[in-house]
Amino acid sequence: MLNKQNAWFYVLKIALLSLMAINSVSSLAQANLTEPKQIIVGGDFNYPPYEFINEDGELTGYNVELSQEIAAVMGLNIKIKLMPWAEIRAEFDRGNVDILQGMAATPERTDLYNFSPHTFVNHSIFARGNSPKITNYTELEGFRVIVQNNGSAFDMLKDSGLKITLIPVETHADALRLLASGRYDFAVVSNLPGLYLSKKLGLSNITAISSLERNRLYGYATKTADEALLSQFTQGLAILKNTGRQQEIYDKWFGPLNVSPWSKAGVIAGICVVVLLLISIVVIIWNKALRKKVESRTKALQAQQLQLLHADKMASLGVLVSGVAHEINNPCSILTLNFPFIKEAFEDATDILDEHQARRGDFLIAGVSYPRFKQMLPEILDDMHIASNKVKGIVEDLKSFAVKGETSHEKTEQLDLNLLTNRSIRLVTNQIKNATNHLEVNLANSLPLFKGSGSRIEQVIVNLILNACQALEDKSQKIIITSYFHTKHNHVVLSIEDQGVGIDQQHLIKLTDPFYTTKRQSGGTGLGLSVSAGIVADHQGQLTFKSTLGKGTKVKLSLPLLQHESEL
């Protein structure tokens, strides 16, 4: 009985513990669902009065208080992390920090980040009393200048083109201490931190002697993709400005400072804070426009890359075709050479066969009576000779079309458009026969020559003829090929007209765009006309299209003559 009671006791105990565990997990899950995502805010650990870690190990400064106030009014869950500037920049670029609370908006950085400024900064040149006298940063050439590593002043001096020996240090305090100790010639630091630190550290032998550059916007920075996060901080900043809280924080940290006459940040901060929100919006819009431009350029480069891949495949195919054509040409040449010999041998044997017929009567050769065989064989041999010569011609055309040597893109050949057209027609004779029973070829007599690359122009003509064949719906429809000389513009022109399906006007203007095709389902790549248009443009010619839906399309290839090439 006792054992049974103990057993029930353990069961109840386990059930109660399970319910408590489930309740704890449920509470944690609800807390996780309601608690906002933590935002990591980065900054410089020794950049007073903007942001620094004080003697008690506390994070403080203008930027720190501003971020905390923005988080409070916007309901954000933030964690502020202060590290050496070079390290926090690296963490930010790697994505381990979501937003920087203090960064100068230099032209170089606005290409990489979005900014929401809350004040201005400028840099001053600090010197000792015995330092050389200078009035402008361009006079720093030849001197040793201490500057914070990876800061905006470091980037500016590094890219200025001046021969300055830069001494990078971790913090502004390090730069001022080194200068005050008598080492190196000058130090370039942010004006307000420089004044703050030199007063705090008691460095009475150094002073600001000149401004490095004009004031720069300074404030929050995010990656270009984090516009929503930046928008939250911008909105919080606007609330603090309108309530006067931002000005209170600013006066707390910057009011007591004796601002250098070269830094106007303290004087004009109150005026400029009114337009900071507008400036931040303009910066965001500008970044959006820039990003769209980059995306557009990226797509264009991708299209060019795929076009080059297609051209490389065509070149490889050309080498293969050239090799196959060579292999066909060898046996074809043997046939061409031997047909006359066989015909002559038969003619010599005719007398013997006639005499044999006279003595023994009619007989069969290959199942055909001798009189019929005597009539047929010369005709068969003539047809075979003509056919072998035709094969040889097609092979030569293939070799000419497929050759892609080093001079294939040099436009140095004197070309006859009619000759190229006839050769192109022979190359696609089979496709033409399968598409139509009505091919009309009207080539002008004695067209003037033009300068260009024969293989590339043939590639264009072949592509245009194949497109015309693919546009036909049945063999009763026509393809009309015409050439003529345009005397007014001194162009030779080839017109290829089909009576096919035609092209809608909304598609007509996009025909030569890379990868645009209305035949995607049947294997079209959209590169044929794009490549052709590029070849024609390279020859300073024109490719124009006219089409009526349901009635057909007319394409004109217009190429300039040699003597007028420089005028086009």
ROPA-432677 format. One record per residue (C-alpha): residue number from 1; residue in one letter; x, y, z. Coordinates in nm, 2 decimals, decimal comma, m for minus. Each point is the difference from the previous one (the first is absolute). Layout:
N
n	res	xx	yy	zz
NUM	A	X	Y	Z;
...
//
This chain:
568
n	res	xx	yy	zz
1	M	0,00	0,00	0,00;
2	L	0,28	0,24	0,09;
3	N	0,18	m0,08	m0,32;
4	K	m0,31	0,09	m0,20;
5	Q	m0,03	0,33	0,18;
6	N	0,36	0,08	m0,07;
7	A	m0,05	m0,08	m0,37;
8	W	m0,30	0,23	m0,02;
9	F	0,20	0,27	0,18;
10	Y	0,28	m0,02	m0,26;
11	V	m0,24	0,01	m0,29;
12	L	m0,17	0,31	0,13;
13	K	0,34	0,16	0,07;
14	I	0,12	m0,06	m0,36;
15	A	m0,33	0,13	m0,14;
16	L	0,03	0,33	0,20;
17	L	0,36	0,04	m0,10;
18	S	m0,10	m0,05	m0,37;
19	L	m0,27	0,26	0,03;
20	M	0,24	0,25	0,15;
21	A	0,25	m0,07	m0,28;
22	I	m0,26	0,05	m0,27;
23	N	m0,11	0,32	0,17;
24	S	0,36	0,13	0,01;
25	V	0,06	m0,08	m0,37;
26	S	m0,33	0,16	m0,09;
27	S	0,10	0,32	0,19;
28	L	0,34	0,01	m0,16;
29	A	m0,15	m0,05	m0,35;
30	Q	m0,25	0,29	0,06;
31	A	0,29	0,22	0,13;
32	N	0,20	m0,09	m0,31;
33	L	m0,29	0,08	m0,23;
34	T	m0,07	0,34	0,16;
35	E	0,36	0,11	0,06;
36	P	0,13	0,21	m0,29;
37	K	0,32	m0,11	m0,18;
38	Q	0,31	0,13	0,16;
39	I	0,18	0,26	m0,22;
40	I	0,38	0,03	0,04;
41	V	0,11	0,37	m0,01;
42	G	0,38	0,05	m0,05;
43	G	0,23	0,29	0,08;
44	D	0,36	0,11	0,08;
45	F	0,11	m0,09	0,36;
46	N	0,21	0,32	0,03;
47	Y	m0,15	0,28	m0,20;
48	P	m0,11	0,26	0,27;
49	P	m0,23	0,18	0,03;
50	Y	m0,19	m0,19	m0,27;
51	E	0,05	m0,36	0,14;
52	F	0,24	m0,15	0,24;
53	I	0,05	m0,23	0,30;
54	N	0,06	0,20	0,32;
55	E	0,22	m0,08	0,30;
56	D	m0,27	m0,21	0,16;
57	G	m0,04	m0,22	m0,31;
58	E	m0,33	0,17	m0,10;
59	L	m0,11	0,07	m0,36;
60	T	m0,07	0,37	m0,03;
61	G	0,02	0,30	m0,23;
62	Y	m0,24	0,19	m0,23;
63	N	m0,05	m0,28	m0,24;
64	V	m0,06	m0,25	0,28;
65	E	m0,27	0,21	0,17;
66	L	m0,16	0,08	m0,34;
67	S	m0,03	m0,37	m0,09;
68	Q	m0,14	m0,08	0,34;
69	E	m0,26	0,27	m0,03;
70	I	m0,10	m0,11	m0,36;
71	A	m0,04	m0,36	0,12;
72	A	m0,23	0,12	0,28;
73	V	m0,23	0,21	m0,22;
74	M	m0,01	m0,26	m0,28;
75	G	m0,02	m0,31	0,22;
76	L	0,32	m0,15	m0,13;
77	N	0,20	m0,27	0,17;
78	I	0,36	0,12	m0,05;
79	K	0,34	m0,11	0,12;
80	I	0,28	0,26	m0,03;
81	K	0,35	m0,14	m0,07;
82	L	0,31	0,22	0,01;
83	M	0,33	m0,12	m0,14;
84	P	0,31	0,15	m0,17;
85	W	m0,12	0,16	m0,32;
86	A	0,18	m0,23	m0,25;
87	E	m0,15	m0,30	0,18;
88	I	m0,36	0,13	0,02;
89	R	0,02	0,09	m0,37;
90	A	0,11	m0,35	m0,08;
91	E	m0,28	m0,15	0,22;
92	F	m0,25	0,23	m0,18;
93	D	0,12	m0,10	m0,35;
94	R	m0,02	m0,37	0,10;
95	G	m0,37	0,05	0,11;
96	N	0,06	m0,06	0,37;
97	V	m0,10	0,36	0,08;
98	D	m0,34	0,13	m0,13;
99	I	0,06	0,38	0,01;
100	L	0,28	0,24	0,08;
101	Q	m0,11	0,30	0,22;
102	G	0,28	0,23	m0,12;
103	M	0,16	0,00	m0,35;
104	A	0,10	0,29	m0,22;
105	A	m0,19	0,00	m0,34;
106	T	0,29	0,03	m0,24;
107	P	m0,07	m0,04	m0,38;
108	E	0,18	m0,33	0,00;
109	R	m0,21	m0,14	0,29;
110	T	m0,33	0,12	m0,15;
111	D	0,05	m0,26	m0,27;
112	L	0,01	m0,27	0,26;
113	Y	m0,23	0,11	0,28;
114	N	m0,32	0,19	0,07;
115	F	0,02	0,29	0,24;
116	S	m0,23	0,18	0,24;
117	P	0,21	0,29	0,13;
118	H	m0,06	0,17	0,34;
119	T	0,29	0,25	0,01;
120	F	0,32	0,11	m0,18;
121	V	0,36	m0,08	0,05;
122	N	0,32	0,15	m0,14;
123	H	0,36	m0,08	0,04;
124	S	0,28	0,24	0,12;
125	I	0,37	m0,02	m0,03;
126	F	0,16	0,01	0,34;
127	A	0,36	0,10	0,05;
128	R	0,26	0,09	0,27;
129	G	0,13	0,34	0,06;
130	N	0,33	m0,08	m0,18;
131	S	m0,17	m0,18	m0,30;
132	P	0,04	0,15	m0,35;
133	K	m0,26	0,27	m0,09;
134	I	m0,26	m0,11	m0,25;
135	T	m0,34	0,14	m0,09;
136	N	m0,15	m0,27	m0,22;
137	Y	m0,01	m0,38	0,00;
138	T	0,18	0,00	m0,34;
139	E	0,31	0,12	0,18;
140	L	0,02	m0,32	0,19;
141	E	0,19	m0,15	m0,29;
142	G	0,34	m0,14	0,11;
143	F	m0,10	m0,01	0,37;
144	R	m0,08	m0,29	0,24;
145	V	m0,37	0,03	0,10;
146	I	m0,17	m0,20	0,28;
147	V	m0,36	m0,10	m0,08;
148	Q	m0,26	m0,25	0,12;
149	N	0,01	m0,33	m0,20;
150	N	m0,29	m0,05	m0,24;
151	G	m0,15	0,34	0,09;
152	S	m0,14	0,24	m0,26;
153	A	0,31	0,23	0,04;
154	F	0,22	m0,31	m0,06;
155	D	m0,19	m0,08	m0,32;
156	M	0,01	0,36	m0,12;
157	L	0,38	0,05	0,05;
158	K	0,07	m0,35	m0,14;
159	D	m0,19	0,08	m0,32;
160	S	0,11	0,37	m0,03;
161	G	0,30	m0,08	m0,22;
162	L	0,23	0,19	0,24;
163	K	0,32	m0,16	0,11;
164	I	m0,08	m0,01	0,37;
165	T	0,14	m0,26	0,24;
166	L	m0,31	m0,12	0,19;
167	I	0,05	m0,14	0,35;
168	P	m0,32	m0,19	0,08;
169	V	m0,11	m0,04	0,36;
170	E	m0,29	m0,16	0,18;
171	T	m0,16	0,31	0,16;
172	H	0,00	0,38	m0,01;
173	A	0,15	0,00	0,35;
174	D	0,30	m0,21	m0,12;
175	A	0,05	0,25	m0,28;
176	L	0,00	0,30	0,23;
177	R	0,23	m0,17	0,26;
178	L	0,26	m0,09	m0,27;
179	L	m0,01	0,36	m0,14;
180	A	0,03	0,15	0,35;
181	S	0,30	m0,23	0,08;
182	G	0,20	0,16	m0,28;
183	R	m0,04	m0,29	m0,25;
184	Y	m0,09	0,07	m0,36;
185	D	m0,11	0,33	m0,15;
186	F	m0,38	0,04	0,01;
187	A	m0,31	m0,18	0,10;
188	V	m0,34	0,01	m0,18;
189	V	m0,30	m0,07	0,23;
190	S	m0,36	0,09	0,02;
191	N	m0,02	0,36	0,13;
192	L	m0,24	m0,05	0,30;
193	P	0,16	m0,33	0,12;
194	G	0,34	0,16	m0,04;
195	L	m0,09	0,30	0,22;
196	Y	m0,18	m0,22	0,25;
197	L	0,30	m0,24	0,03;
198	S	0,27	0,26	0,00;
199	K	m0,17	0,18	0,29;
200	K	m0,08	m0,32	0,19;
201	L	0,35	m0,14	m0,04;
202	G	0,17	0,34	0,08;
203	L	0,19	0,01	m0,33;
204	S	0,07	0,37	0,01;
205	N	0,28	0,00	m0,26;
206	I	m0,22	m0,09	m0,29;
207	T	m0,27	0,20	m0,17;
208	A	m0,22	0,00	m0,31;
209	I	0,16	0,21	m0,27;
210	S	m0,22	m0,06	m0,31;
211	S	m0,31	m0,17	m0,13;
212	L	0,06	m0,31	m0,21;
213	E	m0,32	0,02	m0,21;
214	R	m0,35	0,13	m0,01;
215	N	m0,26	m0,13	0,25;
216	R	m0,14	m0,35	m0,07;
217	L	m0,34	m0,15	0,10;
218	Y	0,04	m0,24	0,29;
219	G	m0,25	m0,25	0,13;
220	Y	m0,15	m0,34	m0,03;
221	A	0,11	m0,24	m0,28;
222	T	m0,14	m0,33	m0,12;
223	K	0,06	m0,23	m0,29;
224	T	m0,19	0,10	m0,31;
225	A	m0,24	m0,29	0,05;
226	D	m0,10	0,10	0,35;
227	E	m0,22	0,30	m0,09;
228	A	m0,28	m0,10	0,24;
229	L	0,24	0,00	0,29;
230	L	0,14	0,34	m0,10;
231	S	m0,35	0,13	m0,04;
232	Q	m0,08	m0,09	0,36;
233	F	0,30	0,19	0,14;
234	T	m0,08	0,30	m0,23;
235	Q	m0,36	0,01	0,13;
236	G	0,12	m0,02	0,36;
237	L	0,25	0,27	m0,07;
238	A	m0,28	0,22	m0,14;
239	I	m0,20	m0,05	0,31;
240	L	0,29	0,09	0,23;
241	K	0,06	0,32	m0,21;
242	N	m0,36	0,11	0,01;
243	T	m0,03	m0,06	0,38;
244	G	0,33	0,19	0,06;
245	R	0,16	m0,31	0,16;
246	Q	0,28	m0,02	m0,26;
247	Q	0,10	0,36	0,06;
248	E	0,02	m0,07	0,38;
249	I	0,23	m0,30	m0,06;
250	Y	0,21	0,21	m0,24;
251	D	0,03	0,29	0,24;
252	K	0,10	m0,24	0,28;
253	W	0,30	m0,13	m0,19;
254	F	0,10	0,28	m0,23;
255	G	m0,11	0,32	0,18;
256	P	0,31	0,02	0,23;
257	L	0,25	m0,05	m0,28;
258	N	0,20	0,30	m0,13;
259	V	m0,05	m0,08	m0,37;
260	S	0,29	0,08	m0,23;
261	P	m0,06	0,29	m0,24;
262	W	0,06	m0,24	m0,29;
263	S	m0,29	m0,22	0,10;
264	K	m0,35	0,14	m0,06;
265	A	m0,18	m0,32	0,12;
266	G	m0,10	0,14	0,33;
267	V	m0,11	0,34	m0,14;
268	I	m0,22	m0,13	m0,28;
269	A	m0,12	m0,33	0,16;
270	G	m0,31	0,17	0,13;
271	I	m0,09	0,13	m0,35;
272	C	0,09	m0,31	m0,19;
273	V	m0,19	m0,24	0,23;
274	V	m0,32	0,14	m0,15;
275	V	0,09	m0,13	m0,34;
276	L	0,17	m0,33	0,10;
277	L	m0,32	m0,20	m0,04;
278	L	m0,04	0,14	m0,36;
279	I	0,37	m0,07	m0,07;
280	S	m0,03	m0,36	0,13;
281	I	m0,31	m0,06	m0,23;
282	V	0,19	0,14	m0,30;
283	V	0,30	m0,23	0,08;
284	I	m0,23	m0,30	0,02;
285	I	m0,17	0,08	m0,33;
286	W	0,34	0,06	m0,16;
287	N	0,13	m0,34	0,13;
288	K	m0,31	m0,17	m0,14;
289	A	0,05	0,16	m0,34;
290	L	0,37	m0,10	0,00;
291	R	m0,09	m0,36	0,10;
292	K	m0,25	m0,02	m0,29;
293	K	0,27	0,12	m0,24;
294	V	0,25	m0,26	0,13;
295	E	m0,27	m0,27	m0,04;
296	S	m0,06	0,11	m0,35;
297	R	0,37	0,00	m0,08;
298	T	0,04	m0,35	0,16;
299	K	m0,28	m0,14	m0,22;
300	A	0,16	0,15	m0,31;
301	L	0,34	m0,15	0,09;
302	Q	m0,17	m0,34	0,06;
303	A	m0,16	0,02	m0,35;
304	Q	0,33	0,09	m0,15;
305	Q	0,16	m0,30	0,18;
306	L	m0,26	m0,24	m0,13;
307	Q	0,04	0,15	m0,35;
308	L	0,38	m0,07	0,01;
309	L	m0,07	m0,35	0,11;
310	H	m0,23	m0,05	m0,30;
311	A	0,27	0,15	m0,23;
312	D	0,25	m0,24	0,15;
313	K	m0,23	m0,30	m0,06;
314	M	m0,05	0,12	m0,36;
315	A	0,38	0,02	m0,04;
316	S	0,04	m0,35	0,13;
317	L	m0,27	m0,12	m0,23;
318	G	0,17	0,17	m0,29;
319	V	0,32	m0,19	0,07;
320	L	m0,19	m0,32	0,01;
321	V	m0,19	0,08	m0,33;
322	S	0,33	0,09	m0,17;
323	G	0,15	m0,33	0,10;
324	V	m0,30	m0,20	m0,12;
325	A	m0,01	0,19	m0,32;
326	H	0,37	m0,08	m0,06;
327	E	m0,07	m0,37	0,06;
328	I	m0,30	0,00	m0,24;
329	N	0,21	0,19	m0,26;
330	N	0,26	m0,27	m0,03;
331	P	m0,22	m0,29	m0,12;
332	C	m0,21	0,25	m0,21;
333	S	0,31	0,11	m0,18;
334	I	0,08	m0,37	m0,09;
335	L	m0,35	m0,04	m0,15;
336	T	0,03	0,33	m0,19;
337	L	0,33	m0,11	m0,15;
338	N	m0,11	m0,36	m0,09;
339	F	m0,33	0,07	m0,17;
340	P	0,16	0,13	m0,32;
341	F	0,23	m0,31	0,00;
342	I	m0,30	m0,24	0,03;
343	K	m0,19	0,18	m0,27;
344	E	0,30	m0,02	m0,24;
345	A	0,05	m0,37	0,09;
346	F	m0,36	m0,07	m0,09;
347	E	0,03	0,18	m0,33;
348	D	0,31	m0,21	m0,08;
349	A	m0,19	m0,32	0,09;
350	T	m0,30	0,08	m0,21;
351	D	0,15	m0,13	m0,32;
352	I	0,08	m0,34	0,16;
353	L	m0,35	m0,02	0,15;
354	D	m0,16	0,10	m0,34;
355	E	0,20	m0,28	m0,17;
356	H	m0,11	m0,25	0,27;
357	Q	m0,36	0,10	m0,05;
358	A	0,03	m0,04	m0,38;
359	R	0,14	m0,35	0,04;
360	R	m0,22	m0,14	0,28;
361	G	m0,30	0,23	0,00;
362	D	m0,15	0,21	0,28;
363	F	0,12	m0,06	0,36;
364	L	m0,05	0,15	0,35;
365	I	0,24	0,21	0,21;
366	A	m0,11	0,06	0,37;
367	G	m0,35	m0,13	m0,10;
368	V	m0,03	0,25	m0,28;
369	S	0,01	m0,07	m0,37;
370	Y	0,32	0,11	m0,17;
371	P	m0,16	0,27	m0,23;
372	R	m0,17	0,15	0,31;
373	F	0,32	m0,03	0,21;
374	K	0,20	0,17	m0,28;
375	Q	m0,23	0,30	0,01;
376	M	m0,04	0,02	0,38;
377	L	0,36	m0,03	0,12;
378	P	0,14	0,32	m0,15;
379	E	m0,30	0,19	0,14;
380	I	0,04	m0,16	0,34;
381	L	0,38	0,08	0,00;
382	D	m0,07	0,37	m0,10;
383	D	m0,26	0,03	0,28;
384	M	0,24	m0,15	0,25;
385	H	0,27	0,23	m0,11;
386	I	m0,22	0,30	0,04;
387	A	m0,12	m0,12	0,34;
388	S	0,36	m0,05	0,12;
389	N	0,09	0,35	m0,11;
390	K	m0,30	0,14	0,18;
391	V	0,11	m0,19	0,32;
392	K	0,34	0,15	m0,04;
393	G	m0,14	0,35	m0,04;
394	I	m0,21	m0,04	0,32;
395	V	0,30	m0,13	0,19;
396	E	0,21	0,30	m0,12;
397	D	m0,28	0,24	0,11;
398	L	m0,01	m0,17	0,34;
399	K	0,37	0,03	0,04;
400	S	m0,02	0,37	m0,10;
401	F	m0,28	0,06	0,24;
402	A	0,15	m0,19	0,29;
403	V	0,36	0,13	0,00;
404	K	0,06	0,21	0,32;
405	G	0,36	0,09	m0,02;
406	E	0,18	0,30	0,13;
407	T	m0,11	0,21	m0,29;
408	S	m0,37	m0,11	0,00;
409	H	m0,10	0,32	0,18;
410	E	0,22	0,23	m0,21;
411	K	m0,21	0,20	m0,24;
412	T	0,27	0,01	m0,28;
413	E	m0,16	m0,22	m0,27;
414	Q	m0,15	0,15	m0,32;
415	L	m0,34	m0,17	0,00;
416	D	m0,28	m0,05	m0,26;
417	L	m0,34	m0,01	0,17;
418	N	m0,15	m0,21	m0,28;
419	L	0,28	m0,26	0,03;
420	L	m0,06	m0,02	0,38;
421	T	m0,37	m0,03	m0,05;
422	N	0,03	m0,28	m0,25;
423	R	0,24	m0,19	0,22;
424	S	m0,23	0,05	0,30;
425	I	m0,30	m0,13	m0,19;
426	R	0,19	m0,32	m0,10;
427	L	0,09	m0,05	0,37;
428	V	m0,37	m0,01	0,10;
429	T	m0,15	m0,15	m0,32;
430	N	m0,15	m0,30	0,20;
431	Q	m0,17	0,23	0,25;
432	I	m0,14	0,22	m0,28;
433	K	m0,14	m0,31	m0,18;
434	N	m0,17	m0,12	0,32;
435	A	m0,15	0,35	0,06;
436	T	m0,12	0,12	m0,34;
437	N	m0,06	m0,10	m0,37;
438	H	0,03	0,37	m0,10;
439	L	0,34	0,16	0,04;
440	E	0,06	0,31	m0,21;
441	V	0,36	0,13	m0,03;
442	N	0,04	0,33	m0,17;
443	L	0,36	0,11	0,02;
444	A	0,12	0,32	m0,17;
445	N	0,27	m0,02	m0,26;
446	S	0,35	0,12	0,08;
447	L	m0,04	0,13	0,35;
448	P	0,29	0,21	0,13;
449	L	0,23	m0,16	0,25;
450	F	0,01	0,08	0,37;
451	K	0,26	m0,06	0,27;
452	G	m0,06	m0,24	0,28;
453	S	0,02	m0,36	0,14;
454	G	m0,15	m0,25	m0,24;
455	S	m0,06	m0,27	0,25;
456	R	m0,18	0,23	0,24;
457	I	m0,23	0,16	m0,26;
458	E	m0,08	m0,36	m0,12;
459	Q	m0,10	m0,08	0,36;
460	V	m0,24	0,29	m0,01;
461	I	m0,16	m0,09	m0,33;
462	V	m0,03	m0,37	0,10;
463	N	m0,17	0,10	0,32;
464	L	m0,25	0,23	m0,18;
465	I	m0,09	m0,26	m0,26;
466	L	m0,05	m0,27	0,27;
467	N	m0,23	0,25	0,19;
468	A	m0,20	0,05	m0,32;
469	C	m0,04	m0,38	m0,04;
470	Q	m0,11	m0,04	0,36;
471	A	m0,27	0,27	m0,05;
472	L	m0,18	m0,18	m0,28;
473	E	m0,30	m0,21	0,09;
474	D	m0,02	m0,21	m0,32;
475	K	0,19	m0,05	m0,32;
476	S	m0,23	0,22	m0,21;
477	Q	0,13	0,31	0,16;
478	K	0,30	0,18	m0,16;
479	I	0,34	0,12	0,09;
480	I	0,14	0,28	m0,21;
481	I	0,37	0,09	0,01;
482	T	0,10	0,32	m0,18;
483	S	0,32	0,20	m0,02;
484	Y	0,06	0,35	m0,14;
485	F	0,23	0,31	0,03;
486	H	m0,14	0,30	0,19;
487	T	0,17	0,29	m0,19;
488	K	m0,10	0,28	0,24;
489	H	0,16	m0,16	0,30;
490	N	0,27	m0,20	m0,19;
491	H	m0,12	m0,32	0,17;
492	V	m0,04	m0,35	m0,14;
493	V	m0,33	m0,14	0,13;
494	L	m0,14	m0,36	0,04;
495	S	m0,37	m0,04	0,06;
496	I	m0,15	m0,33	0,13;
497	E	m0,38	0,00	0,00;
498	D	m0,22	m0,28	0,12;
499	Q	m0,38	m0,05	m0,01;
500	G	m0,01	m0,16	0,34;
501	V	m0,17	0,06	0,33;
502	G	0,14	0,35	0,05;
503	I	0,11	0,17	0,32;
504	D	m0,21	0,21	0,24;
505	Q	0,12	0,37	0,02;
506	Q	0,06	m0,03	0,38;
507	H	0,25	m0,28	m0,07;
508	L	0,16	0,16	m0,31;
509	I	0,20	0,26	0,19;
510	K	0,15	m0,27	0,22;
511	L	0,11	m0,25	m0,27;
512	T	0,38	0,08	0,04;
513	D	m0,01	0,00	0,38;
514	P	0,22	m0,27	0,15;
515	F	m0,20	m0,31	0,10;
516	Y	m0,33	0,14	m0,12;
517	T	m0,19	m0,26	m0,21;
518	T	m0,36	m0,09	m0,08;
519	K	0,11	m0,36	m0,07;
520	R	0,12	m0,10	0,35;
521	Q	m0,22	m0,31	0,00;
522	S	0,15	m0,13	m0,32;
523	G	0,36	0,04	0,12;
524	G	0,07	0,37	m0,10;
525	T	0,27	0,17	0,20;
526	G	m0,05	0,36	m0,10;
527	L	0,36	0,04	m0,10;
528	G	m0,01	m0,04	m0,38;
529	L	m0,13	0,34	m0,09;
530	S	0,19	0,16	0,29;
531	V	0,33	m0,14	m0,13;
532	S	m0,09	0,09	m0,36;
533	A	m0,08	0,36	0,10;
534	G	0,34	0,02	0,17;
535	I	0,18	m0,12	m0,31;
536	V	m0,19	0,25	m0,22;
537	A	0,07	0,29	0,24;
538	D	0,37	m0,10	0,00;
539	H	m0,01	0,04	m0,39;
540	Q	m0,17	0,35	0,05;
541	G	m0,31	m0,14	m0,17;
542	Q	m0,37	m0,02	0,09;
543	L	m0,25	m0,28	0,06;
544	T	m0,36	0,12	m0,03;
545	F	m0,33	m0,19	0,04;
546	K	m0,35	0,06	m0,13;
547	S	m0,28	m0,24	0,08;
548	T	m0,37	m0,04	0,00;
549	L	m0,16	m0,26	0,22;
550	G	m0,14	m0,28	m0,21;
551	K	0,15	0,13	m0,33;
552	G	0,38	m0,04	0,04;
553	T	0,32	0,17	0,07;
554	K	0,26	0,19	m0,20;
555	V	0,36	0,03	0,12;
556	K	0,25	0,24	m0,16;
557	L	0,38	m0,04	0,04;
558	S	0,17	0,32	m0,11;
559	L	0,39	0,02	m0,02;
560	P	0,21	0,30	m0,09;
561	L	0,26	0,00	m0,27;
562	L	0,37	0,02	0,07;
563	Q	0,05	0,35	m0,14;
564	H	m0,27	0,15	0,22;
565	E	0,06	m0,20	0,32;
566	S	0,16	0,29	0,19;
567	E	m0,31	0,22	m0,06;
568	L	m0,24	m0,23	0,18;
//
